[in-house]
Amino acid sequence: MSASHSGSFHSLDAQVTLEGFNAEEQRELQHHWGYSAGLTFTRTIIIRKEAVPPPTGTSQLVPVAGVPVPCWVTEKDFWVTTDLHVKMTGSHAVFTVSPGSLSPDLWLLAFAEVHRAGGWLLFHAAVATKDGNAIAITGESGAGKSTAALRLSGQGTNLLAEDQAWVRPADGLVIGFDPYLRVLPDTLARFAPHLMDRSVGFDPHGKHLLPFLQPGQSAVLRELLVFGLSASASRALQARAVWESVGVPLTAAGRQVTATGISALLRYLKVQSVTRENVLSQVLTGLSPTPDTSVLV
């Protein structure tokens, strides 16, 4: 086993310092979380591998990929299972991680809450981009985001993300964090069988990993297409759809940041319904004209 040592990388506008991780573990964490699109870092995150303090505070079960994950929350601390503890103070966060490996889903819960504290929202969405503008596609699990991303890639569309996109509500900056396009075997066989030999493996949920994405790229989010949203949805229902796309905040501070961020987004973000049948045409049409940037505040 490789010796443990310190390392660092940038994740959005945070500098992440690792303590007690071996070289392979550091590469893996940076592979999933080390993307900043050239932003200047204004926050710090320290991740230490050591014994995790016993959880205290209010307990809750957070669904992740259909599995309830036990979490505990206090005013400035939270735990994701008993193997990961995070203490947040202003622009500084310290992770304590038990020796051994954690699943990507648990890291995602922790990073999502810490990046929320920095003013970012995690969108569970596929994101297509052209000329610096982006359209996100979201909906319930299984609605068709990954399939839409696969089909759009076949149209030569640039993709920032397949499921993990970080949005700064103040100006709509969106950065993709997905290293791979992930699709189920039957989806790949149906829509792009010629790409089977491009798969580099499978994720924990049995999806093919296709190296078609370039994480760390950025654009400005102009539109959100939502599977299952009524074409005549009220603004309140549109706001609800945005809430459902950004994940579940663990802390009271996270809920406040999310509410403020969504209010800012809805001032300029166009939210529309989409179906499996028209998603390609809506994305391609939406990326064709030059948006009116005067609506951005």
N, C-alpha and C positions, 0 to 999 in steps of 0.2 A: 504494500500500500504506500502511496506517495506521502511524503512528509507534509504536515500542515504548515501553512505560513499565511501571511497577510496579502491581500490584493485589493484592487479597487476598480470601479467602472462608474459610468454615469447612467442613470435611469431617469428619463425626462429631465427635470431641472434639479435632480438630487445627485450628490456624489455618494456612492455606496462603497463602504469599506468592509472587507471580509476578514474575520479573525478566526483561525482554527480550522480552515477548510483546506483540503488538499487541492492540487492543481486541477485534477479532473472535475471536482465539485465546483471549483471557481469557474471553469470554462462552461459548465452546464448552467450555472446561475447567470453568467453574463450572456450566454446564448439566448436565454429566455427574457432577461430583464435589462440588458445593457444597451438601450437605445435612447438617444436624446435629440436627434435631428439637429445637433449643433447648438442646443440651448446652453446658456450660461447657467451653471448650477447655483442655486440660492438656498438649498436645503442639504442636510446630511442624514445619511442612514448608516448605522453600524450594525453588522450582523455577526453575532458571536456564537460559536458552537460550544455550549456548556450546559450544565444542569439548569433546567427551567424551574422557576419558582412555582409553588403550588397555586392553582388558579383561585381567585376570589371574585367577588362581585356578582352581578346578575348573570345567570346562565341562560342560554338560548340555543336552539337548534337551527342551523342555517343550511338550507338545501343546496348541495353542490353536485351537479350531474346526477340529480335524482337521489342522492344519498344525504341524509341529515348529518351535519358535522357539528359536534358540540363546541360551543364558544362561550367565553365568559368576558364580561365587560365591567370596568370601573370608569371613573372619570377620565383617567389618563392612560389606562392600561387595557389591553385585551389579550385573550388567549385564543388560539385556534387549535383545538384539541389540547392535550396536556404536553405537547411536544414543541409548541411555538408560542412565545410570549413577546409582546411588543409594548414598549413604553414610549409615549409621544409627549414631547415638550416643545411647543412652538414649532420651529422649523427643523427640529432634531428628533430622530426616532432611533431607538435601539431594539434590535431583534435579538432574542435569546432562543437558540434552537438546540434541541436535544441531539446528541450524537446519533448518527444514522441518517437515512434518507427520508425526505418528506415528498409527498406527491405534489405534482405541479398545481393541483387544485387548492391545496392548503397554502402554498406560496402565493397563489393568486388572491385568496381572501386577504392575506396580510398586506401585500403590496397595494391592493385596491384601496384599503382603508388608509394607508399611509399616504398614497398619492392623492386621495381625496382631500386630506389635510392640506396639501399643497395647491388645492384649487382645481384638480383634474377630475374628470369623470371617466370611468371605464364603460365603454359601449360594447355590448356583446353584439357585434354587427360585422358584416362584410362591408368593405369600403372600396369603391372604385374611384379612380382619379384620372383627370386629364387637365393639362395646362394649369396645374396648381389648385384646381377645384375638385371637390370630392362629394360623392353621394354615398350614404350609408344605407344598408339593407338589414332590417332586423325583424324579429318575430319570435314566437315561442320555439322551443327546441323541436327540431324536426320540421319546421315550417318551410324550409327551403333555402336558407342563407348559403350553406356550403355548395348546394347544387347550383345556385345562381352564380356564385363566385367561379365555380368550375366552368360553367357555360360562358361567362363573361371573359374568362382567360382565353377561351377558344376563339373569342371575337377580337383578340388582340388588345383587350382593355387592361390597363395597368391596375393592379390591386395593391392596396396598402395593407389590408387585413382581411382575415376570414372570420375571426370571432373576437379578437382582442384589439380594440382601437381606443386610444386615450385622447380625450377632447378637452381643450381649454375653453370653457364657455365664454370667457371675456371677449375672445376674438375668433372662435371657431377653429383654431389650429387643431388638426387631428394628426396623430402619429400612430402608425401600425406597429404592433409588437409580435405578430405571428411569423415565426420562421418558416412555417409550412402551410400550404393549403391542405386541409384535412377533409377527406371524403370517404363515405362508406364504400365498401367493395362493390355492392350492387349499383350504386350511383355512378361510380367510375366505369363499370362495365357497360352501363346503359348509355351514358352521355359522352364518354371519351375513352373507349377501350384501347385506343392507340397509345394512351399515356400510361398504361399499366406498367411498362418497363421503366418508367420514370420514378416510380414509388421507391422511397428509401427506407421503408419500414412501416410500422403501425404505431398509433398512439395507444394509451391505456384503454381506450374505448373501442378499439378495433378498427379505427379509420386509417386509410392510407395516408402517408405523409408525402406530399408532392412539393418539391423545392421551387415553387413558382413565385413566391413572395419575396420582397426585399424589405425586411423590417427596418424601422428607423427613418423611413421616408415620411415626409409631411405634406399636407395640403390644407386647404380651408374648407371646412364642412359647410355645404350650402343646402343640402336636402336630406331628409330621412324618409325612406320608404319602409312601410310597415306591413308585413304579411298579417292578414286577419283584421285589419282596421277597416271600418266602413268608409266608403267613398264620401259619405256625408257626415263624417264624424265631427262632433263639436270640438271647439278648442280645448275644452276640459278633457275629452276623450283622447285628443292628440297629446296633451300633457301627460295623461296616464300612460300612454304608449311609450313616451320618452322615459318616464320613471321605470317602466318594466324593462327597458333595454339597458339600464345602467347598473343593475345588480342591487344587492341589499346592503345598505350601510350598517355597520355593526354598532357604531357609537352615536350618541346624541350629536356630537360635533360633526360626524360624517353625514348625518341626516340633514343638518342645517346647511352644510356646504352643498350637498346635493340639491336641496330645494332652491337655494340661491342660484346655483349654476343652471338648473333647468329653466328657471325664470329668465335668466339672461339669454339662454339659447333660444327660447321661444319668441324672443323679440325679432329674430332674423331667420331662424331655421324654418324651412318649408317642410311640413310633415304631411305625407300623402299615403294613401292605401296603395297596395300593390298585390298582384297575384302571380302564381307560378307562370301563367300564360303570358303576362305582359311585362314581367320584370326586366327582361333584356331590353325591350323597346323603350321602357321608361328611363332606364339608366343611360342608354346610348343617346336618347333624345335630350335628356337632362344635362348631359355633359357636352352636348354640341354647341349650344349658344353661349355667349359670354354673359355670365350673371351680372345683375345690377349690384355693384358693390356699395352703392350709396345706402343700402339698408343696414350695413354693418355699423355697430356702434362701439 
